[in-house]
Amino acid sequence: MLHRVRQTARYVGSAGADDRHATETARILRQLGADEELVVAGILHDAAKPVNTLLWHRVAGVLLGITPRVRARLARGESTFARYLDHARRGAEMAREDGASERVVRLIARHHSRPATEDERLLARADREALP
């Protein structure tokens, strides 16, 4: 857990980190042999993160991973923190509205859940490896 918090702090230290993370996630997925739909999910998986997300939002989100009920309750609403905590579901909705396949929508929606399929494992690996 402490490693994930430190990694998060390093990640947000530079401008454009979210865009670079999406690009790097897609690059890693291509390198792992993923098909185009999985690469698209990698590019879009964090698209619903609010642009004004602060470091404390990210660190608190990591820490709340150990208390799913509390995290779910705090993810309701329209505050920056709620939108950050709920970005996987919101991103999946955005992808669906934009015409993405159900596979891409499902991968985006589940990218913070314990991986249950090989696609989810690949996305989780690329997501993790794309952080500094």
Legacy VTK file of the C-alpha trace (Angstrom):
# vtk DataFile Version 3.0
C-alpha trace
ASCII
DATASET POLYDATA
POINTS 132 float
0.000 0.000 0.000
2.789 2.460 0.889
4.493 1.737 -2.446
1.226 2.569 -4.289
0.909 5.873 -2.378
4.509 6.832 -3.214
3.990 5.852 -6.851
0.853 8.012 -6.966
2.694 11.006 -5.512
5.473 10.694 -8.131
2.916 10.264 -10.906
1.084 13.536 -10.304
4.231 15.575 -9.957
4.323 16.544 -13.609
1.941 18.272 -15.990
0.139 16.062 -18.473
0.620 12.957 -16.351
-2.852 11.537 -17.115
-2.398 11.872 -20.879
1.056 10.302 -20.736
-0.321 7.504 -18.557
-3.051 6.688 -21.095
-0.550 6.682 -23.961
1.924 4.558 -22.014
-0.814 2.100 -20.989
-1.741 1.655 -24.655
1.912 1.245 -25.669
2.445 -1.461 -23.054
-0.719 -3.251 -24.139
0.496 -3.260 -27.752
3.850 -4.586 -26.581
2.028 -7.386 -24.703
0.217 -8.355 -27.910
-3.212 -6.948 -27.056
-5.769 -6.479 -29.805
-7.109 -3.049 -30.783
-10.178 -3.149 -28.512
-8.006 -3.789 -25.471
-5.647 -0.992 -26.551
-8.646 1.356 -26.885
-9.730 0.407 -23.345
-6.196 1.244 -22.197
-6.325 4.663 -23.805
-9.786 5.456 -22.401
-9.642 3.788 -18.975
-9.044 7.048 -17.072
-10.853 9.455 -19.430
-13.453 10.371 -16.804
-10.930 11.463 -14.169
-11.601 15.121 -13.349
-8.913 17.460 -14.660
-8.794 19.243 -11.304
-7.984 16.068 -9.352
-5.500 16.879 -6.609
-2.839 14.706 -4.996
-4.938 14.187 -1.857
-7.823 12.845 -3.988
-5.509 10.265 -5.521
-3.847 9.227 -2.269
-7.191 8.995 -0.468
-8.547 6.935 -3.382
-5.682 4.456 -3.011
-6.195 4.232 0.741
-9.961 3.789 0.351
-9.281 0.701 -1.738
-9.231 -1.243 1.509
-12.760 -0.100 2.449
-15.003 -0.628 -0.605
-18.258 0.330 1.155
-16.907 3.662 2.340
-15.368 4.295 -1.080
-18.724 3.557 -2.785
-20.558 5.942 -0.470
-18.032 8.731 -1.046
-18.195 8.187 -4.831
-21.763 9.531 -4.960
-22.287 13.108 -6.028
-20.563 15.598 -8.237
-17.624 16.800 -6.143
-14.175 16.368 -7.669
-13.427 13.631 -5.146
-16.672 11.762 -5.885
-16.039 11.988 -9.628
-12.461 10.790 -9.137
-13.575 7.791 -7.055
-16.295 6.943 -9.598
-14.232 7.575 -12.751
-14.267 3.923 -13.862
-18.068 3.742 -13.990
-18.393 7.226 -15.456
-15.717 6.496 -18.050
-17.530 3.320 -19.072
-20.745 5.318 -19.525
-18.894 7.885 -21.643
-17.388 5.127 -23.801
-20.813 3.495 -24.259
-22.342 6.843 -25.284
-19.500 7.307 -27.780
-20.238 3.905 -29.344
-17.474 1.766 -27.858
-17.966 -1.992 -27.862
-19.404 -3.687 -24.777
-16.004 -5.303 -24.215
-14.268 -1.906 -24.054
-17.044 -0.530 -21.815
-16.736 -3.515 -19.447
-12.932 -3.226 -19.272
-13.113 0.474 -18.438
-15.822 -0.098 -15.818
-13.812 -2.856 -14.116
-10.296 -1.437 -14.322
-10.153 -0.862 -10.545
-11.759 -4.206 -9.676
-9.872 -7.438 -9.042
-9.119 -8.806 -12.549
-11.350 -11.760 -13.426
-10.416 -12.317 -17.086
-7.216 -12.360 -19.094
-8.203 -9.020 -20.706
-8.652 -7.466 -17.262
-5.308 -8.881 -16.102
-3.528 -7.391 -19.128
-5.167 -3.996 -18.620
-4.330 -4.030 -14.904
-0.720 -4.937 -15.656
-0.338 -2.210 -18.277
-2.076 0.335 -16.003
0.323 -0.506 -13.171
3.448 -0.563 -15.368
2.504 2.767 -16.985
3.026 4.559 -13.673
6.547 5.799 -12.867
LINES 1 133
132 0 1 2 3 4 5 6 7 8 9 10 11 12 13 14 15 16 17 18 19 20 21 22 23 24 25 26 27 28 29 30 31 32 33 34 35 36 37 38 39 40 41 42 43 44 45 46 47 48 49 50 51 52 53 54 55 56 57 58 59 60 61 62 63 64 65 66 67 68 69 70 71 72 73 74 75 76 77 78 79 80 81 82 83 84 85 86 87 88 89 90 91 92 93 94 95 96 97 98 99 100 101 102 103 104 105 106 107 108 109 110 111 112 113 114 115 116 117 118 119 120 121 122 123 124 125 126 127 128 129 130 131
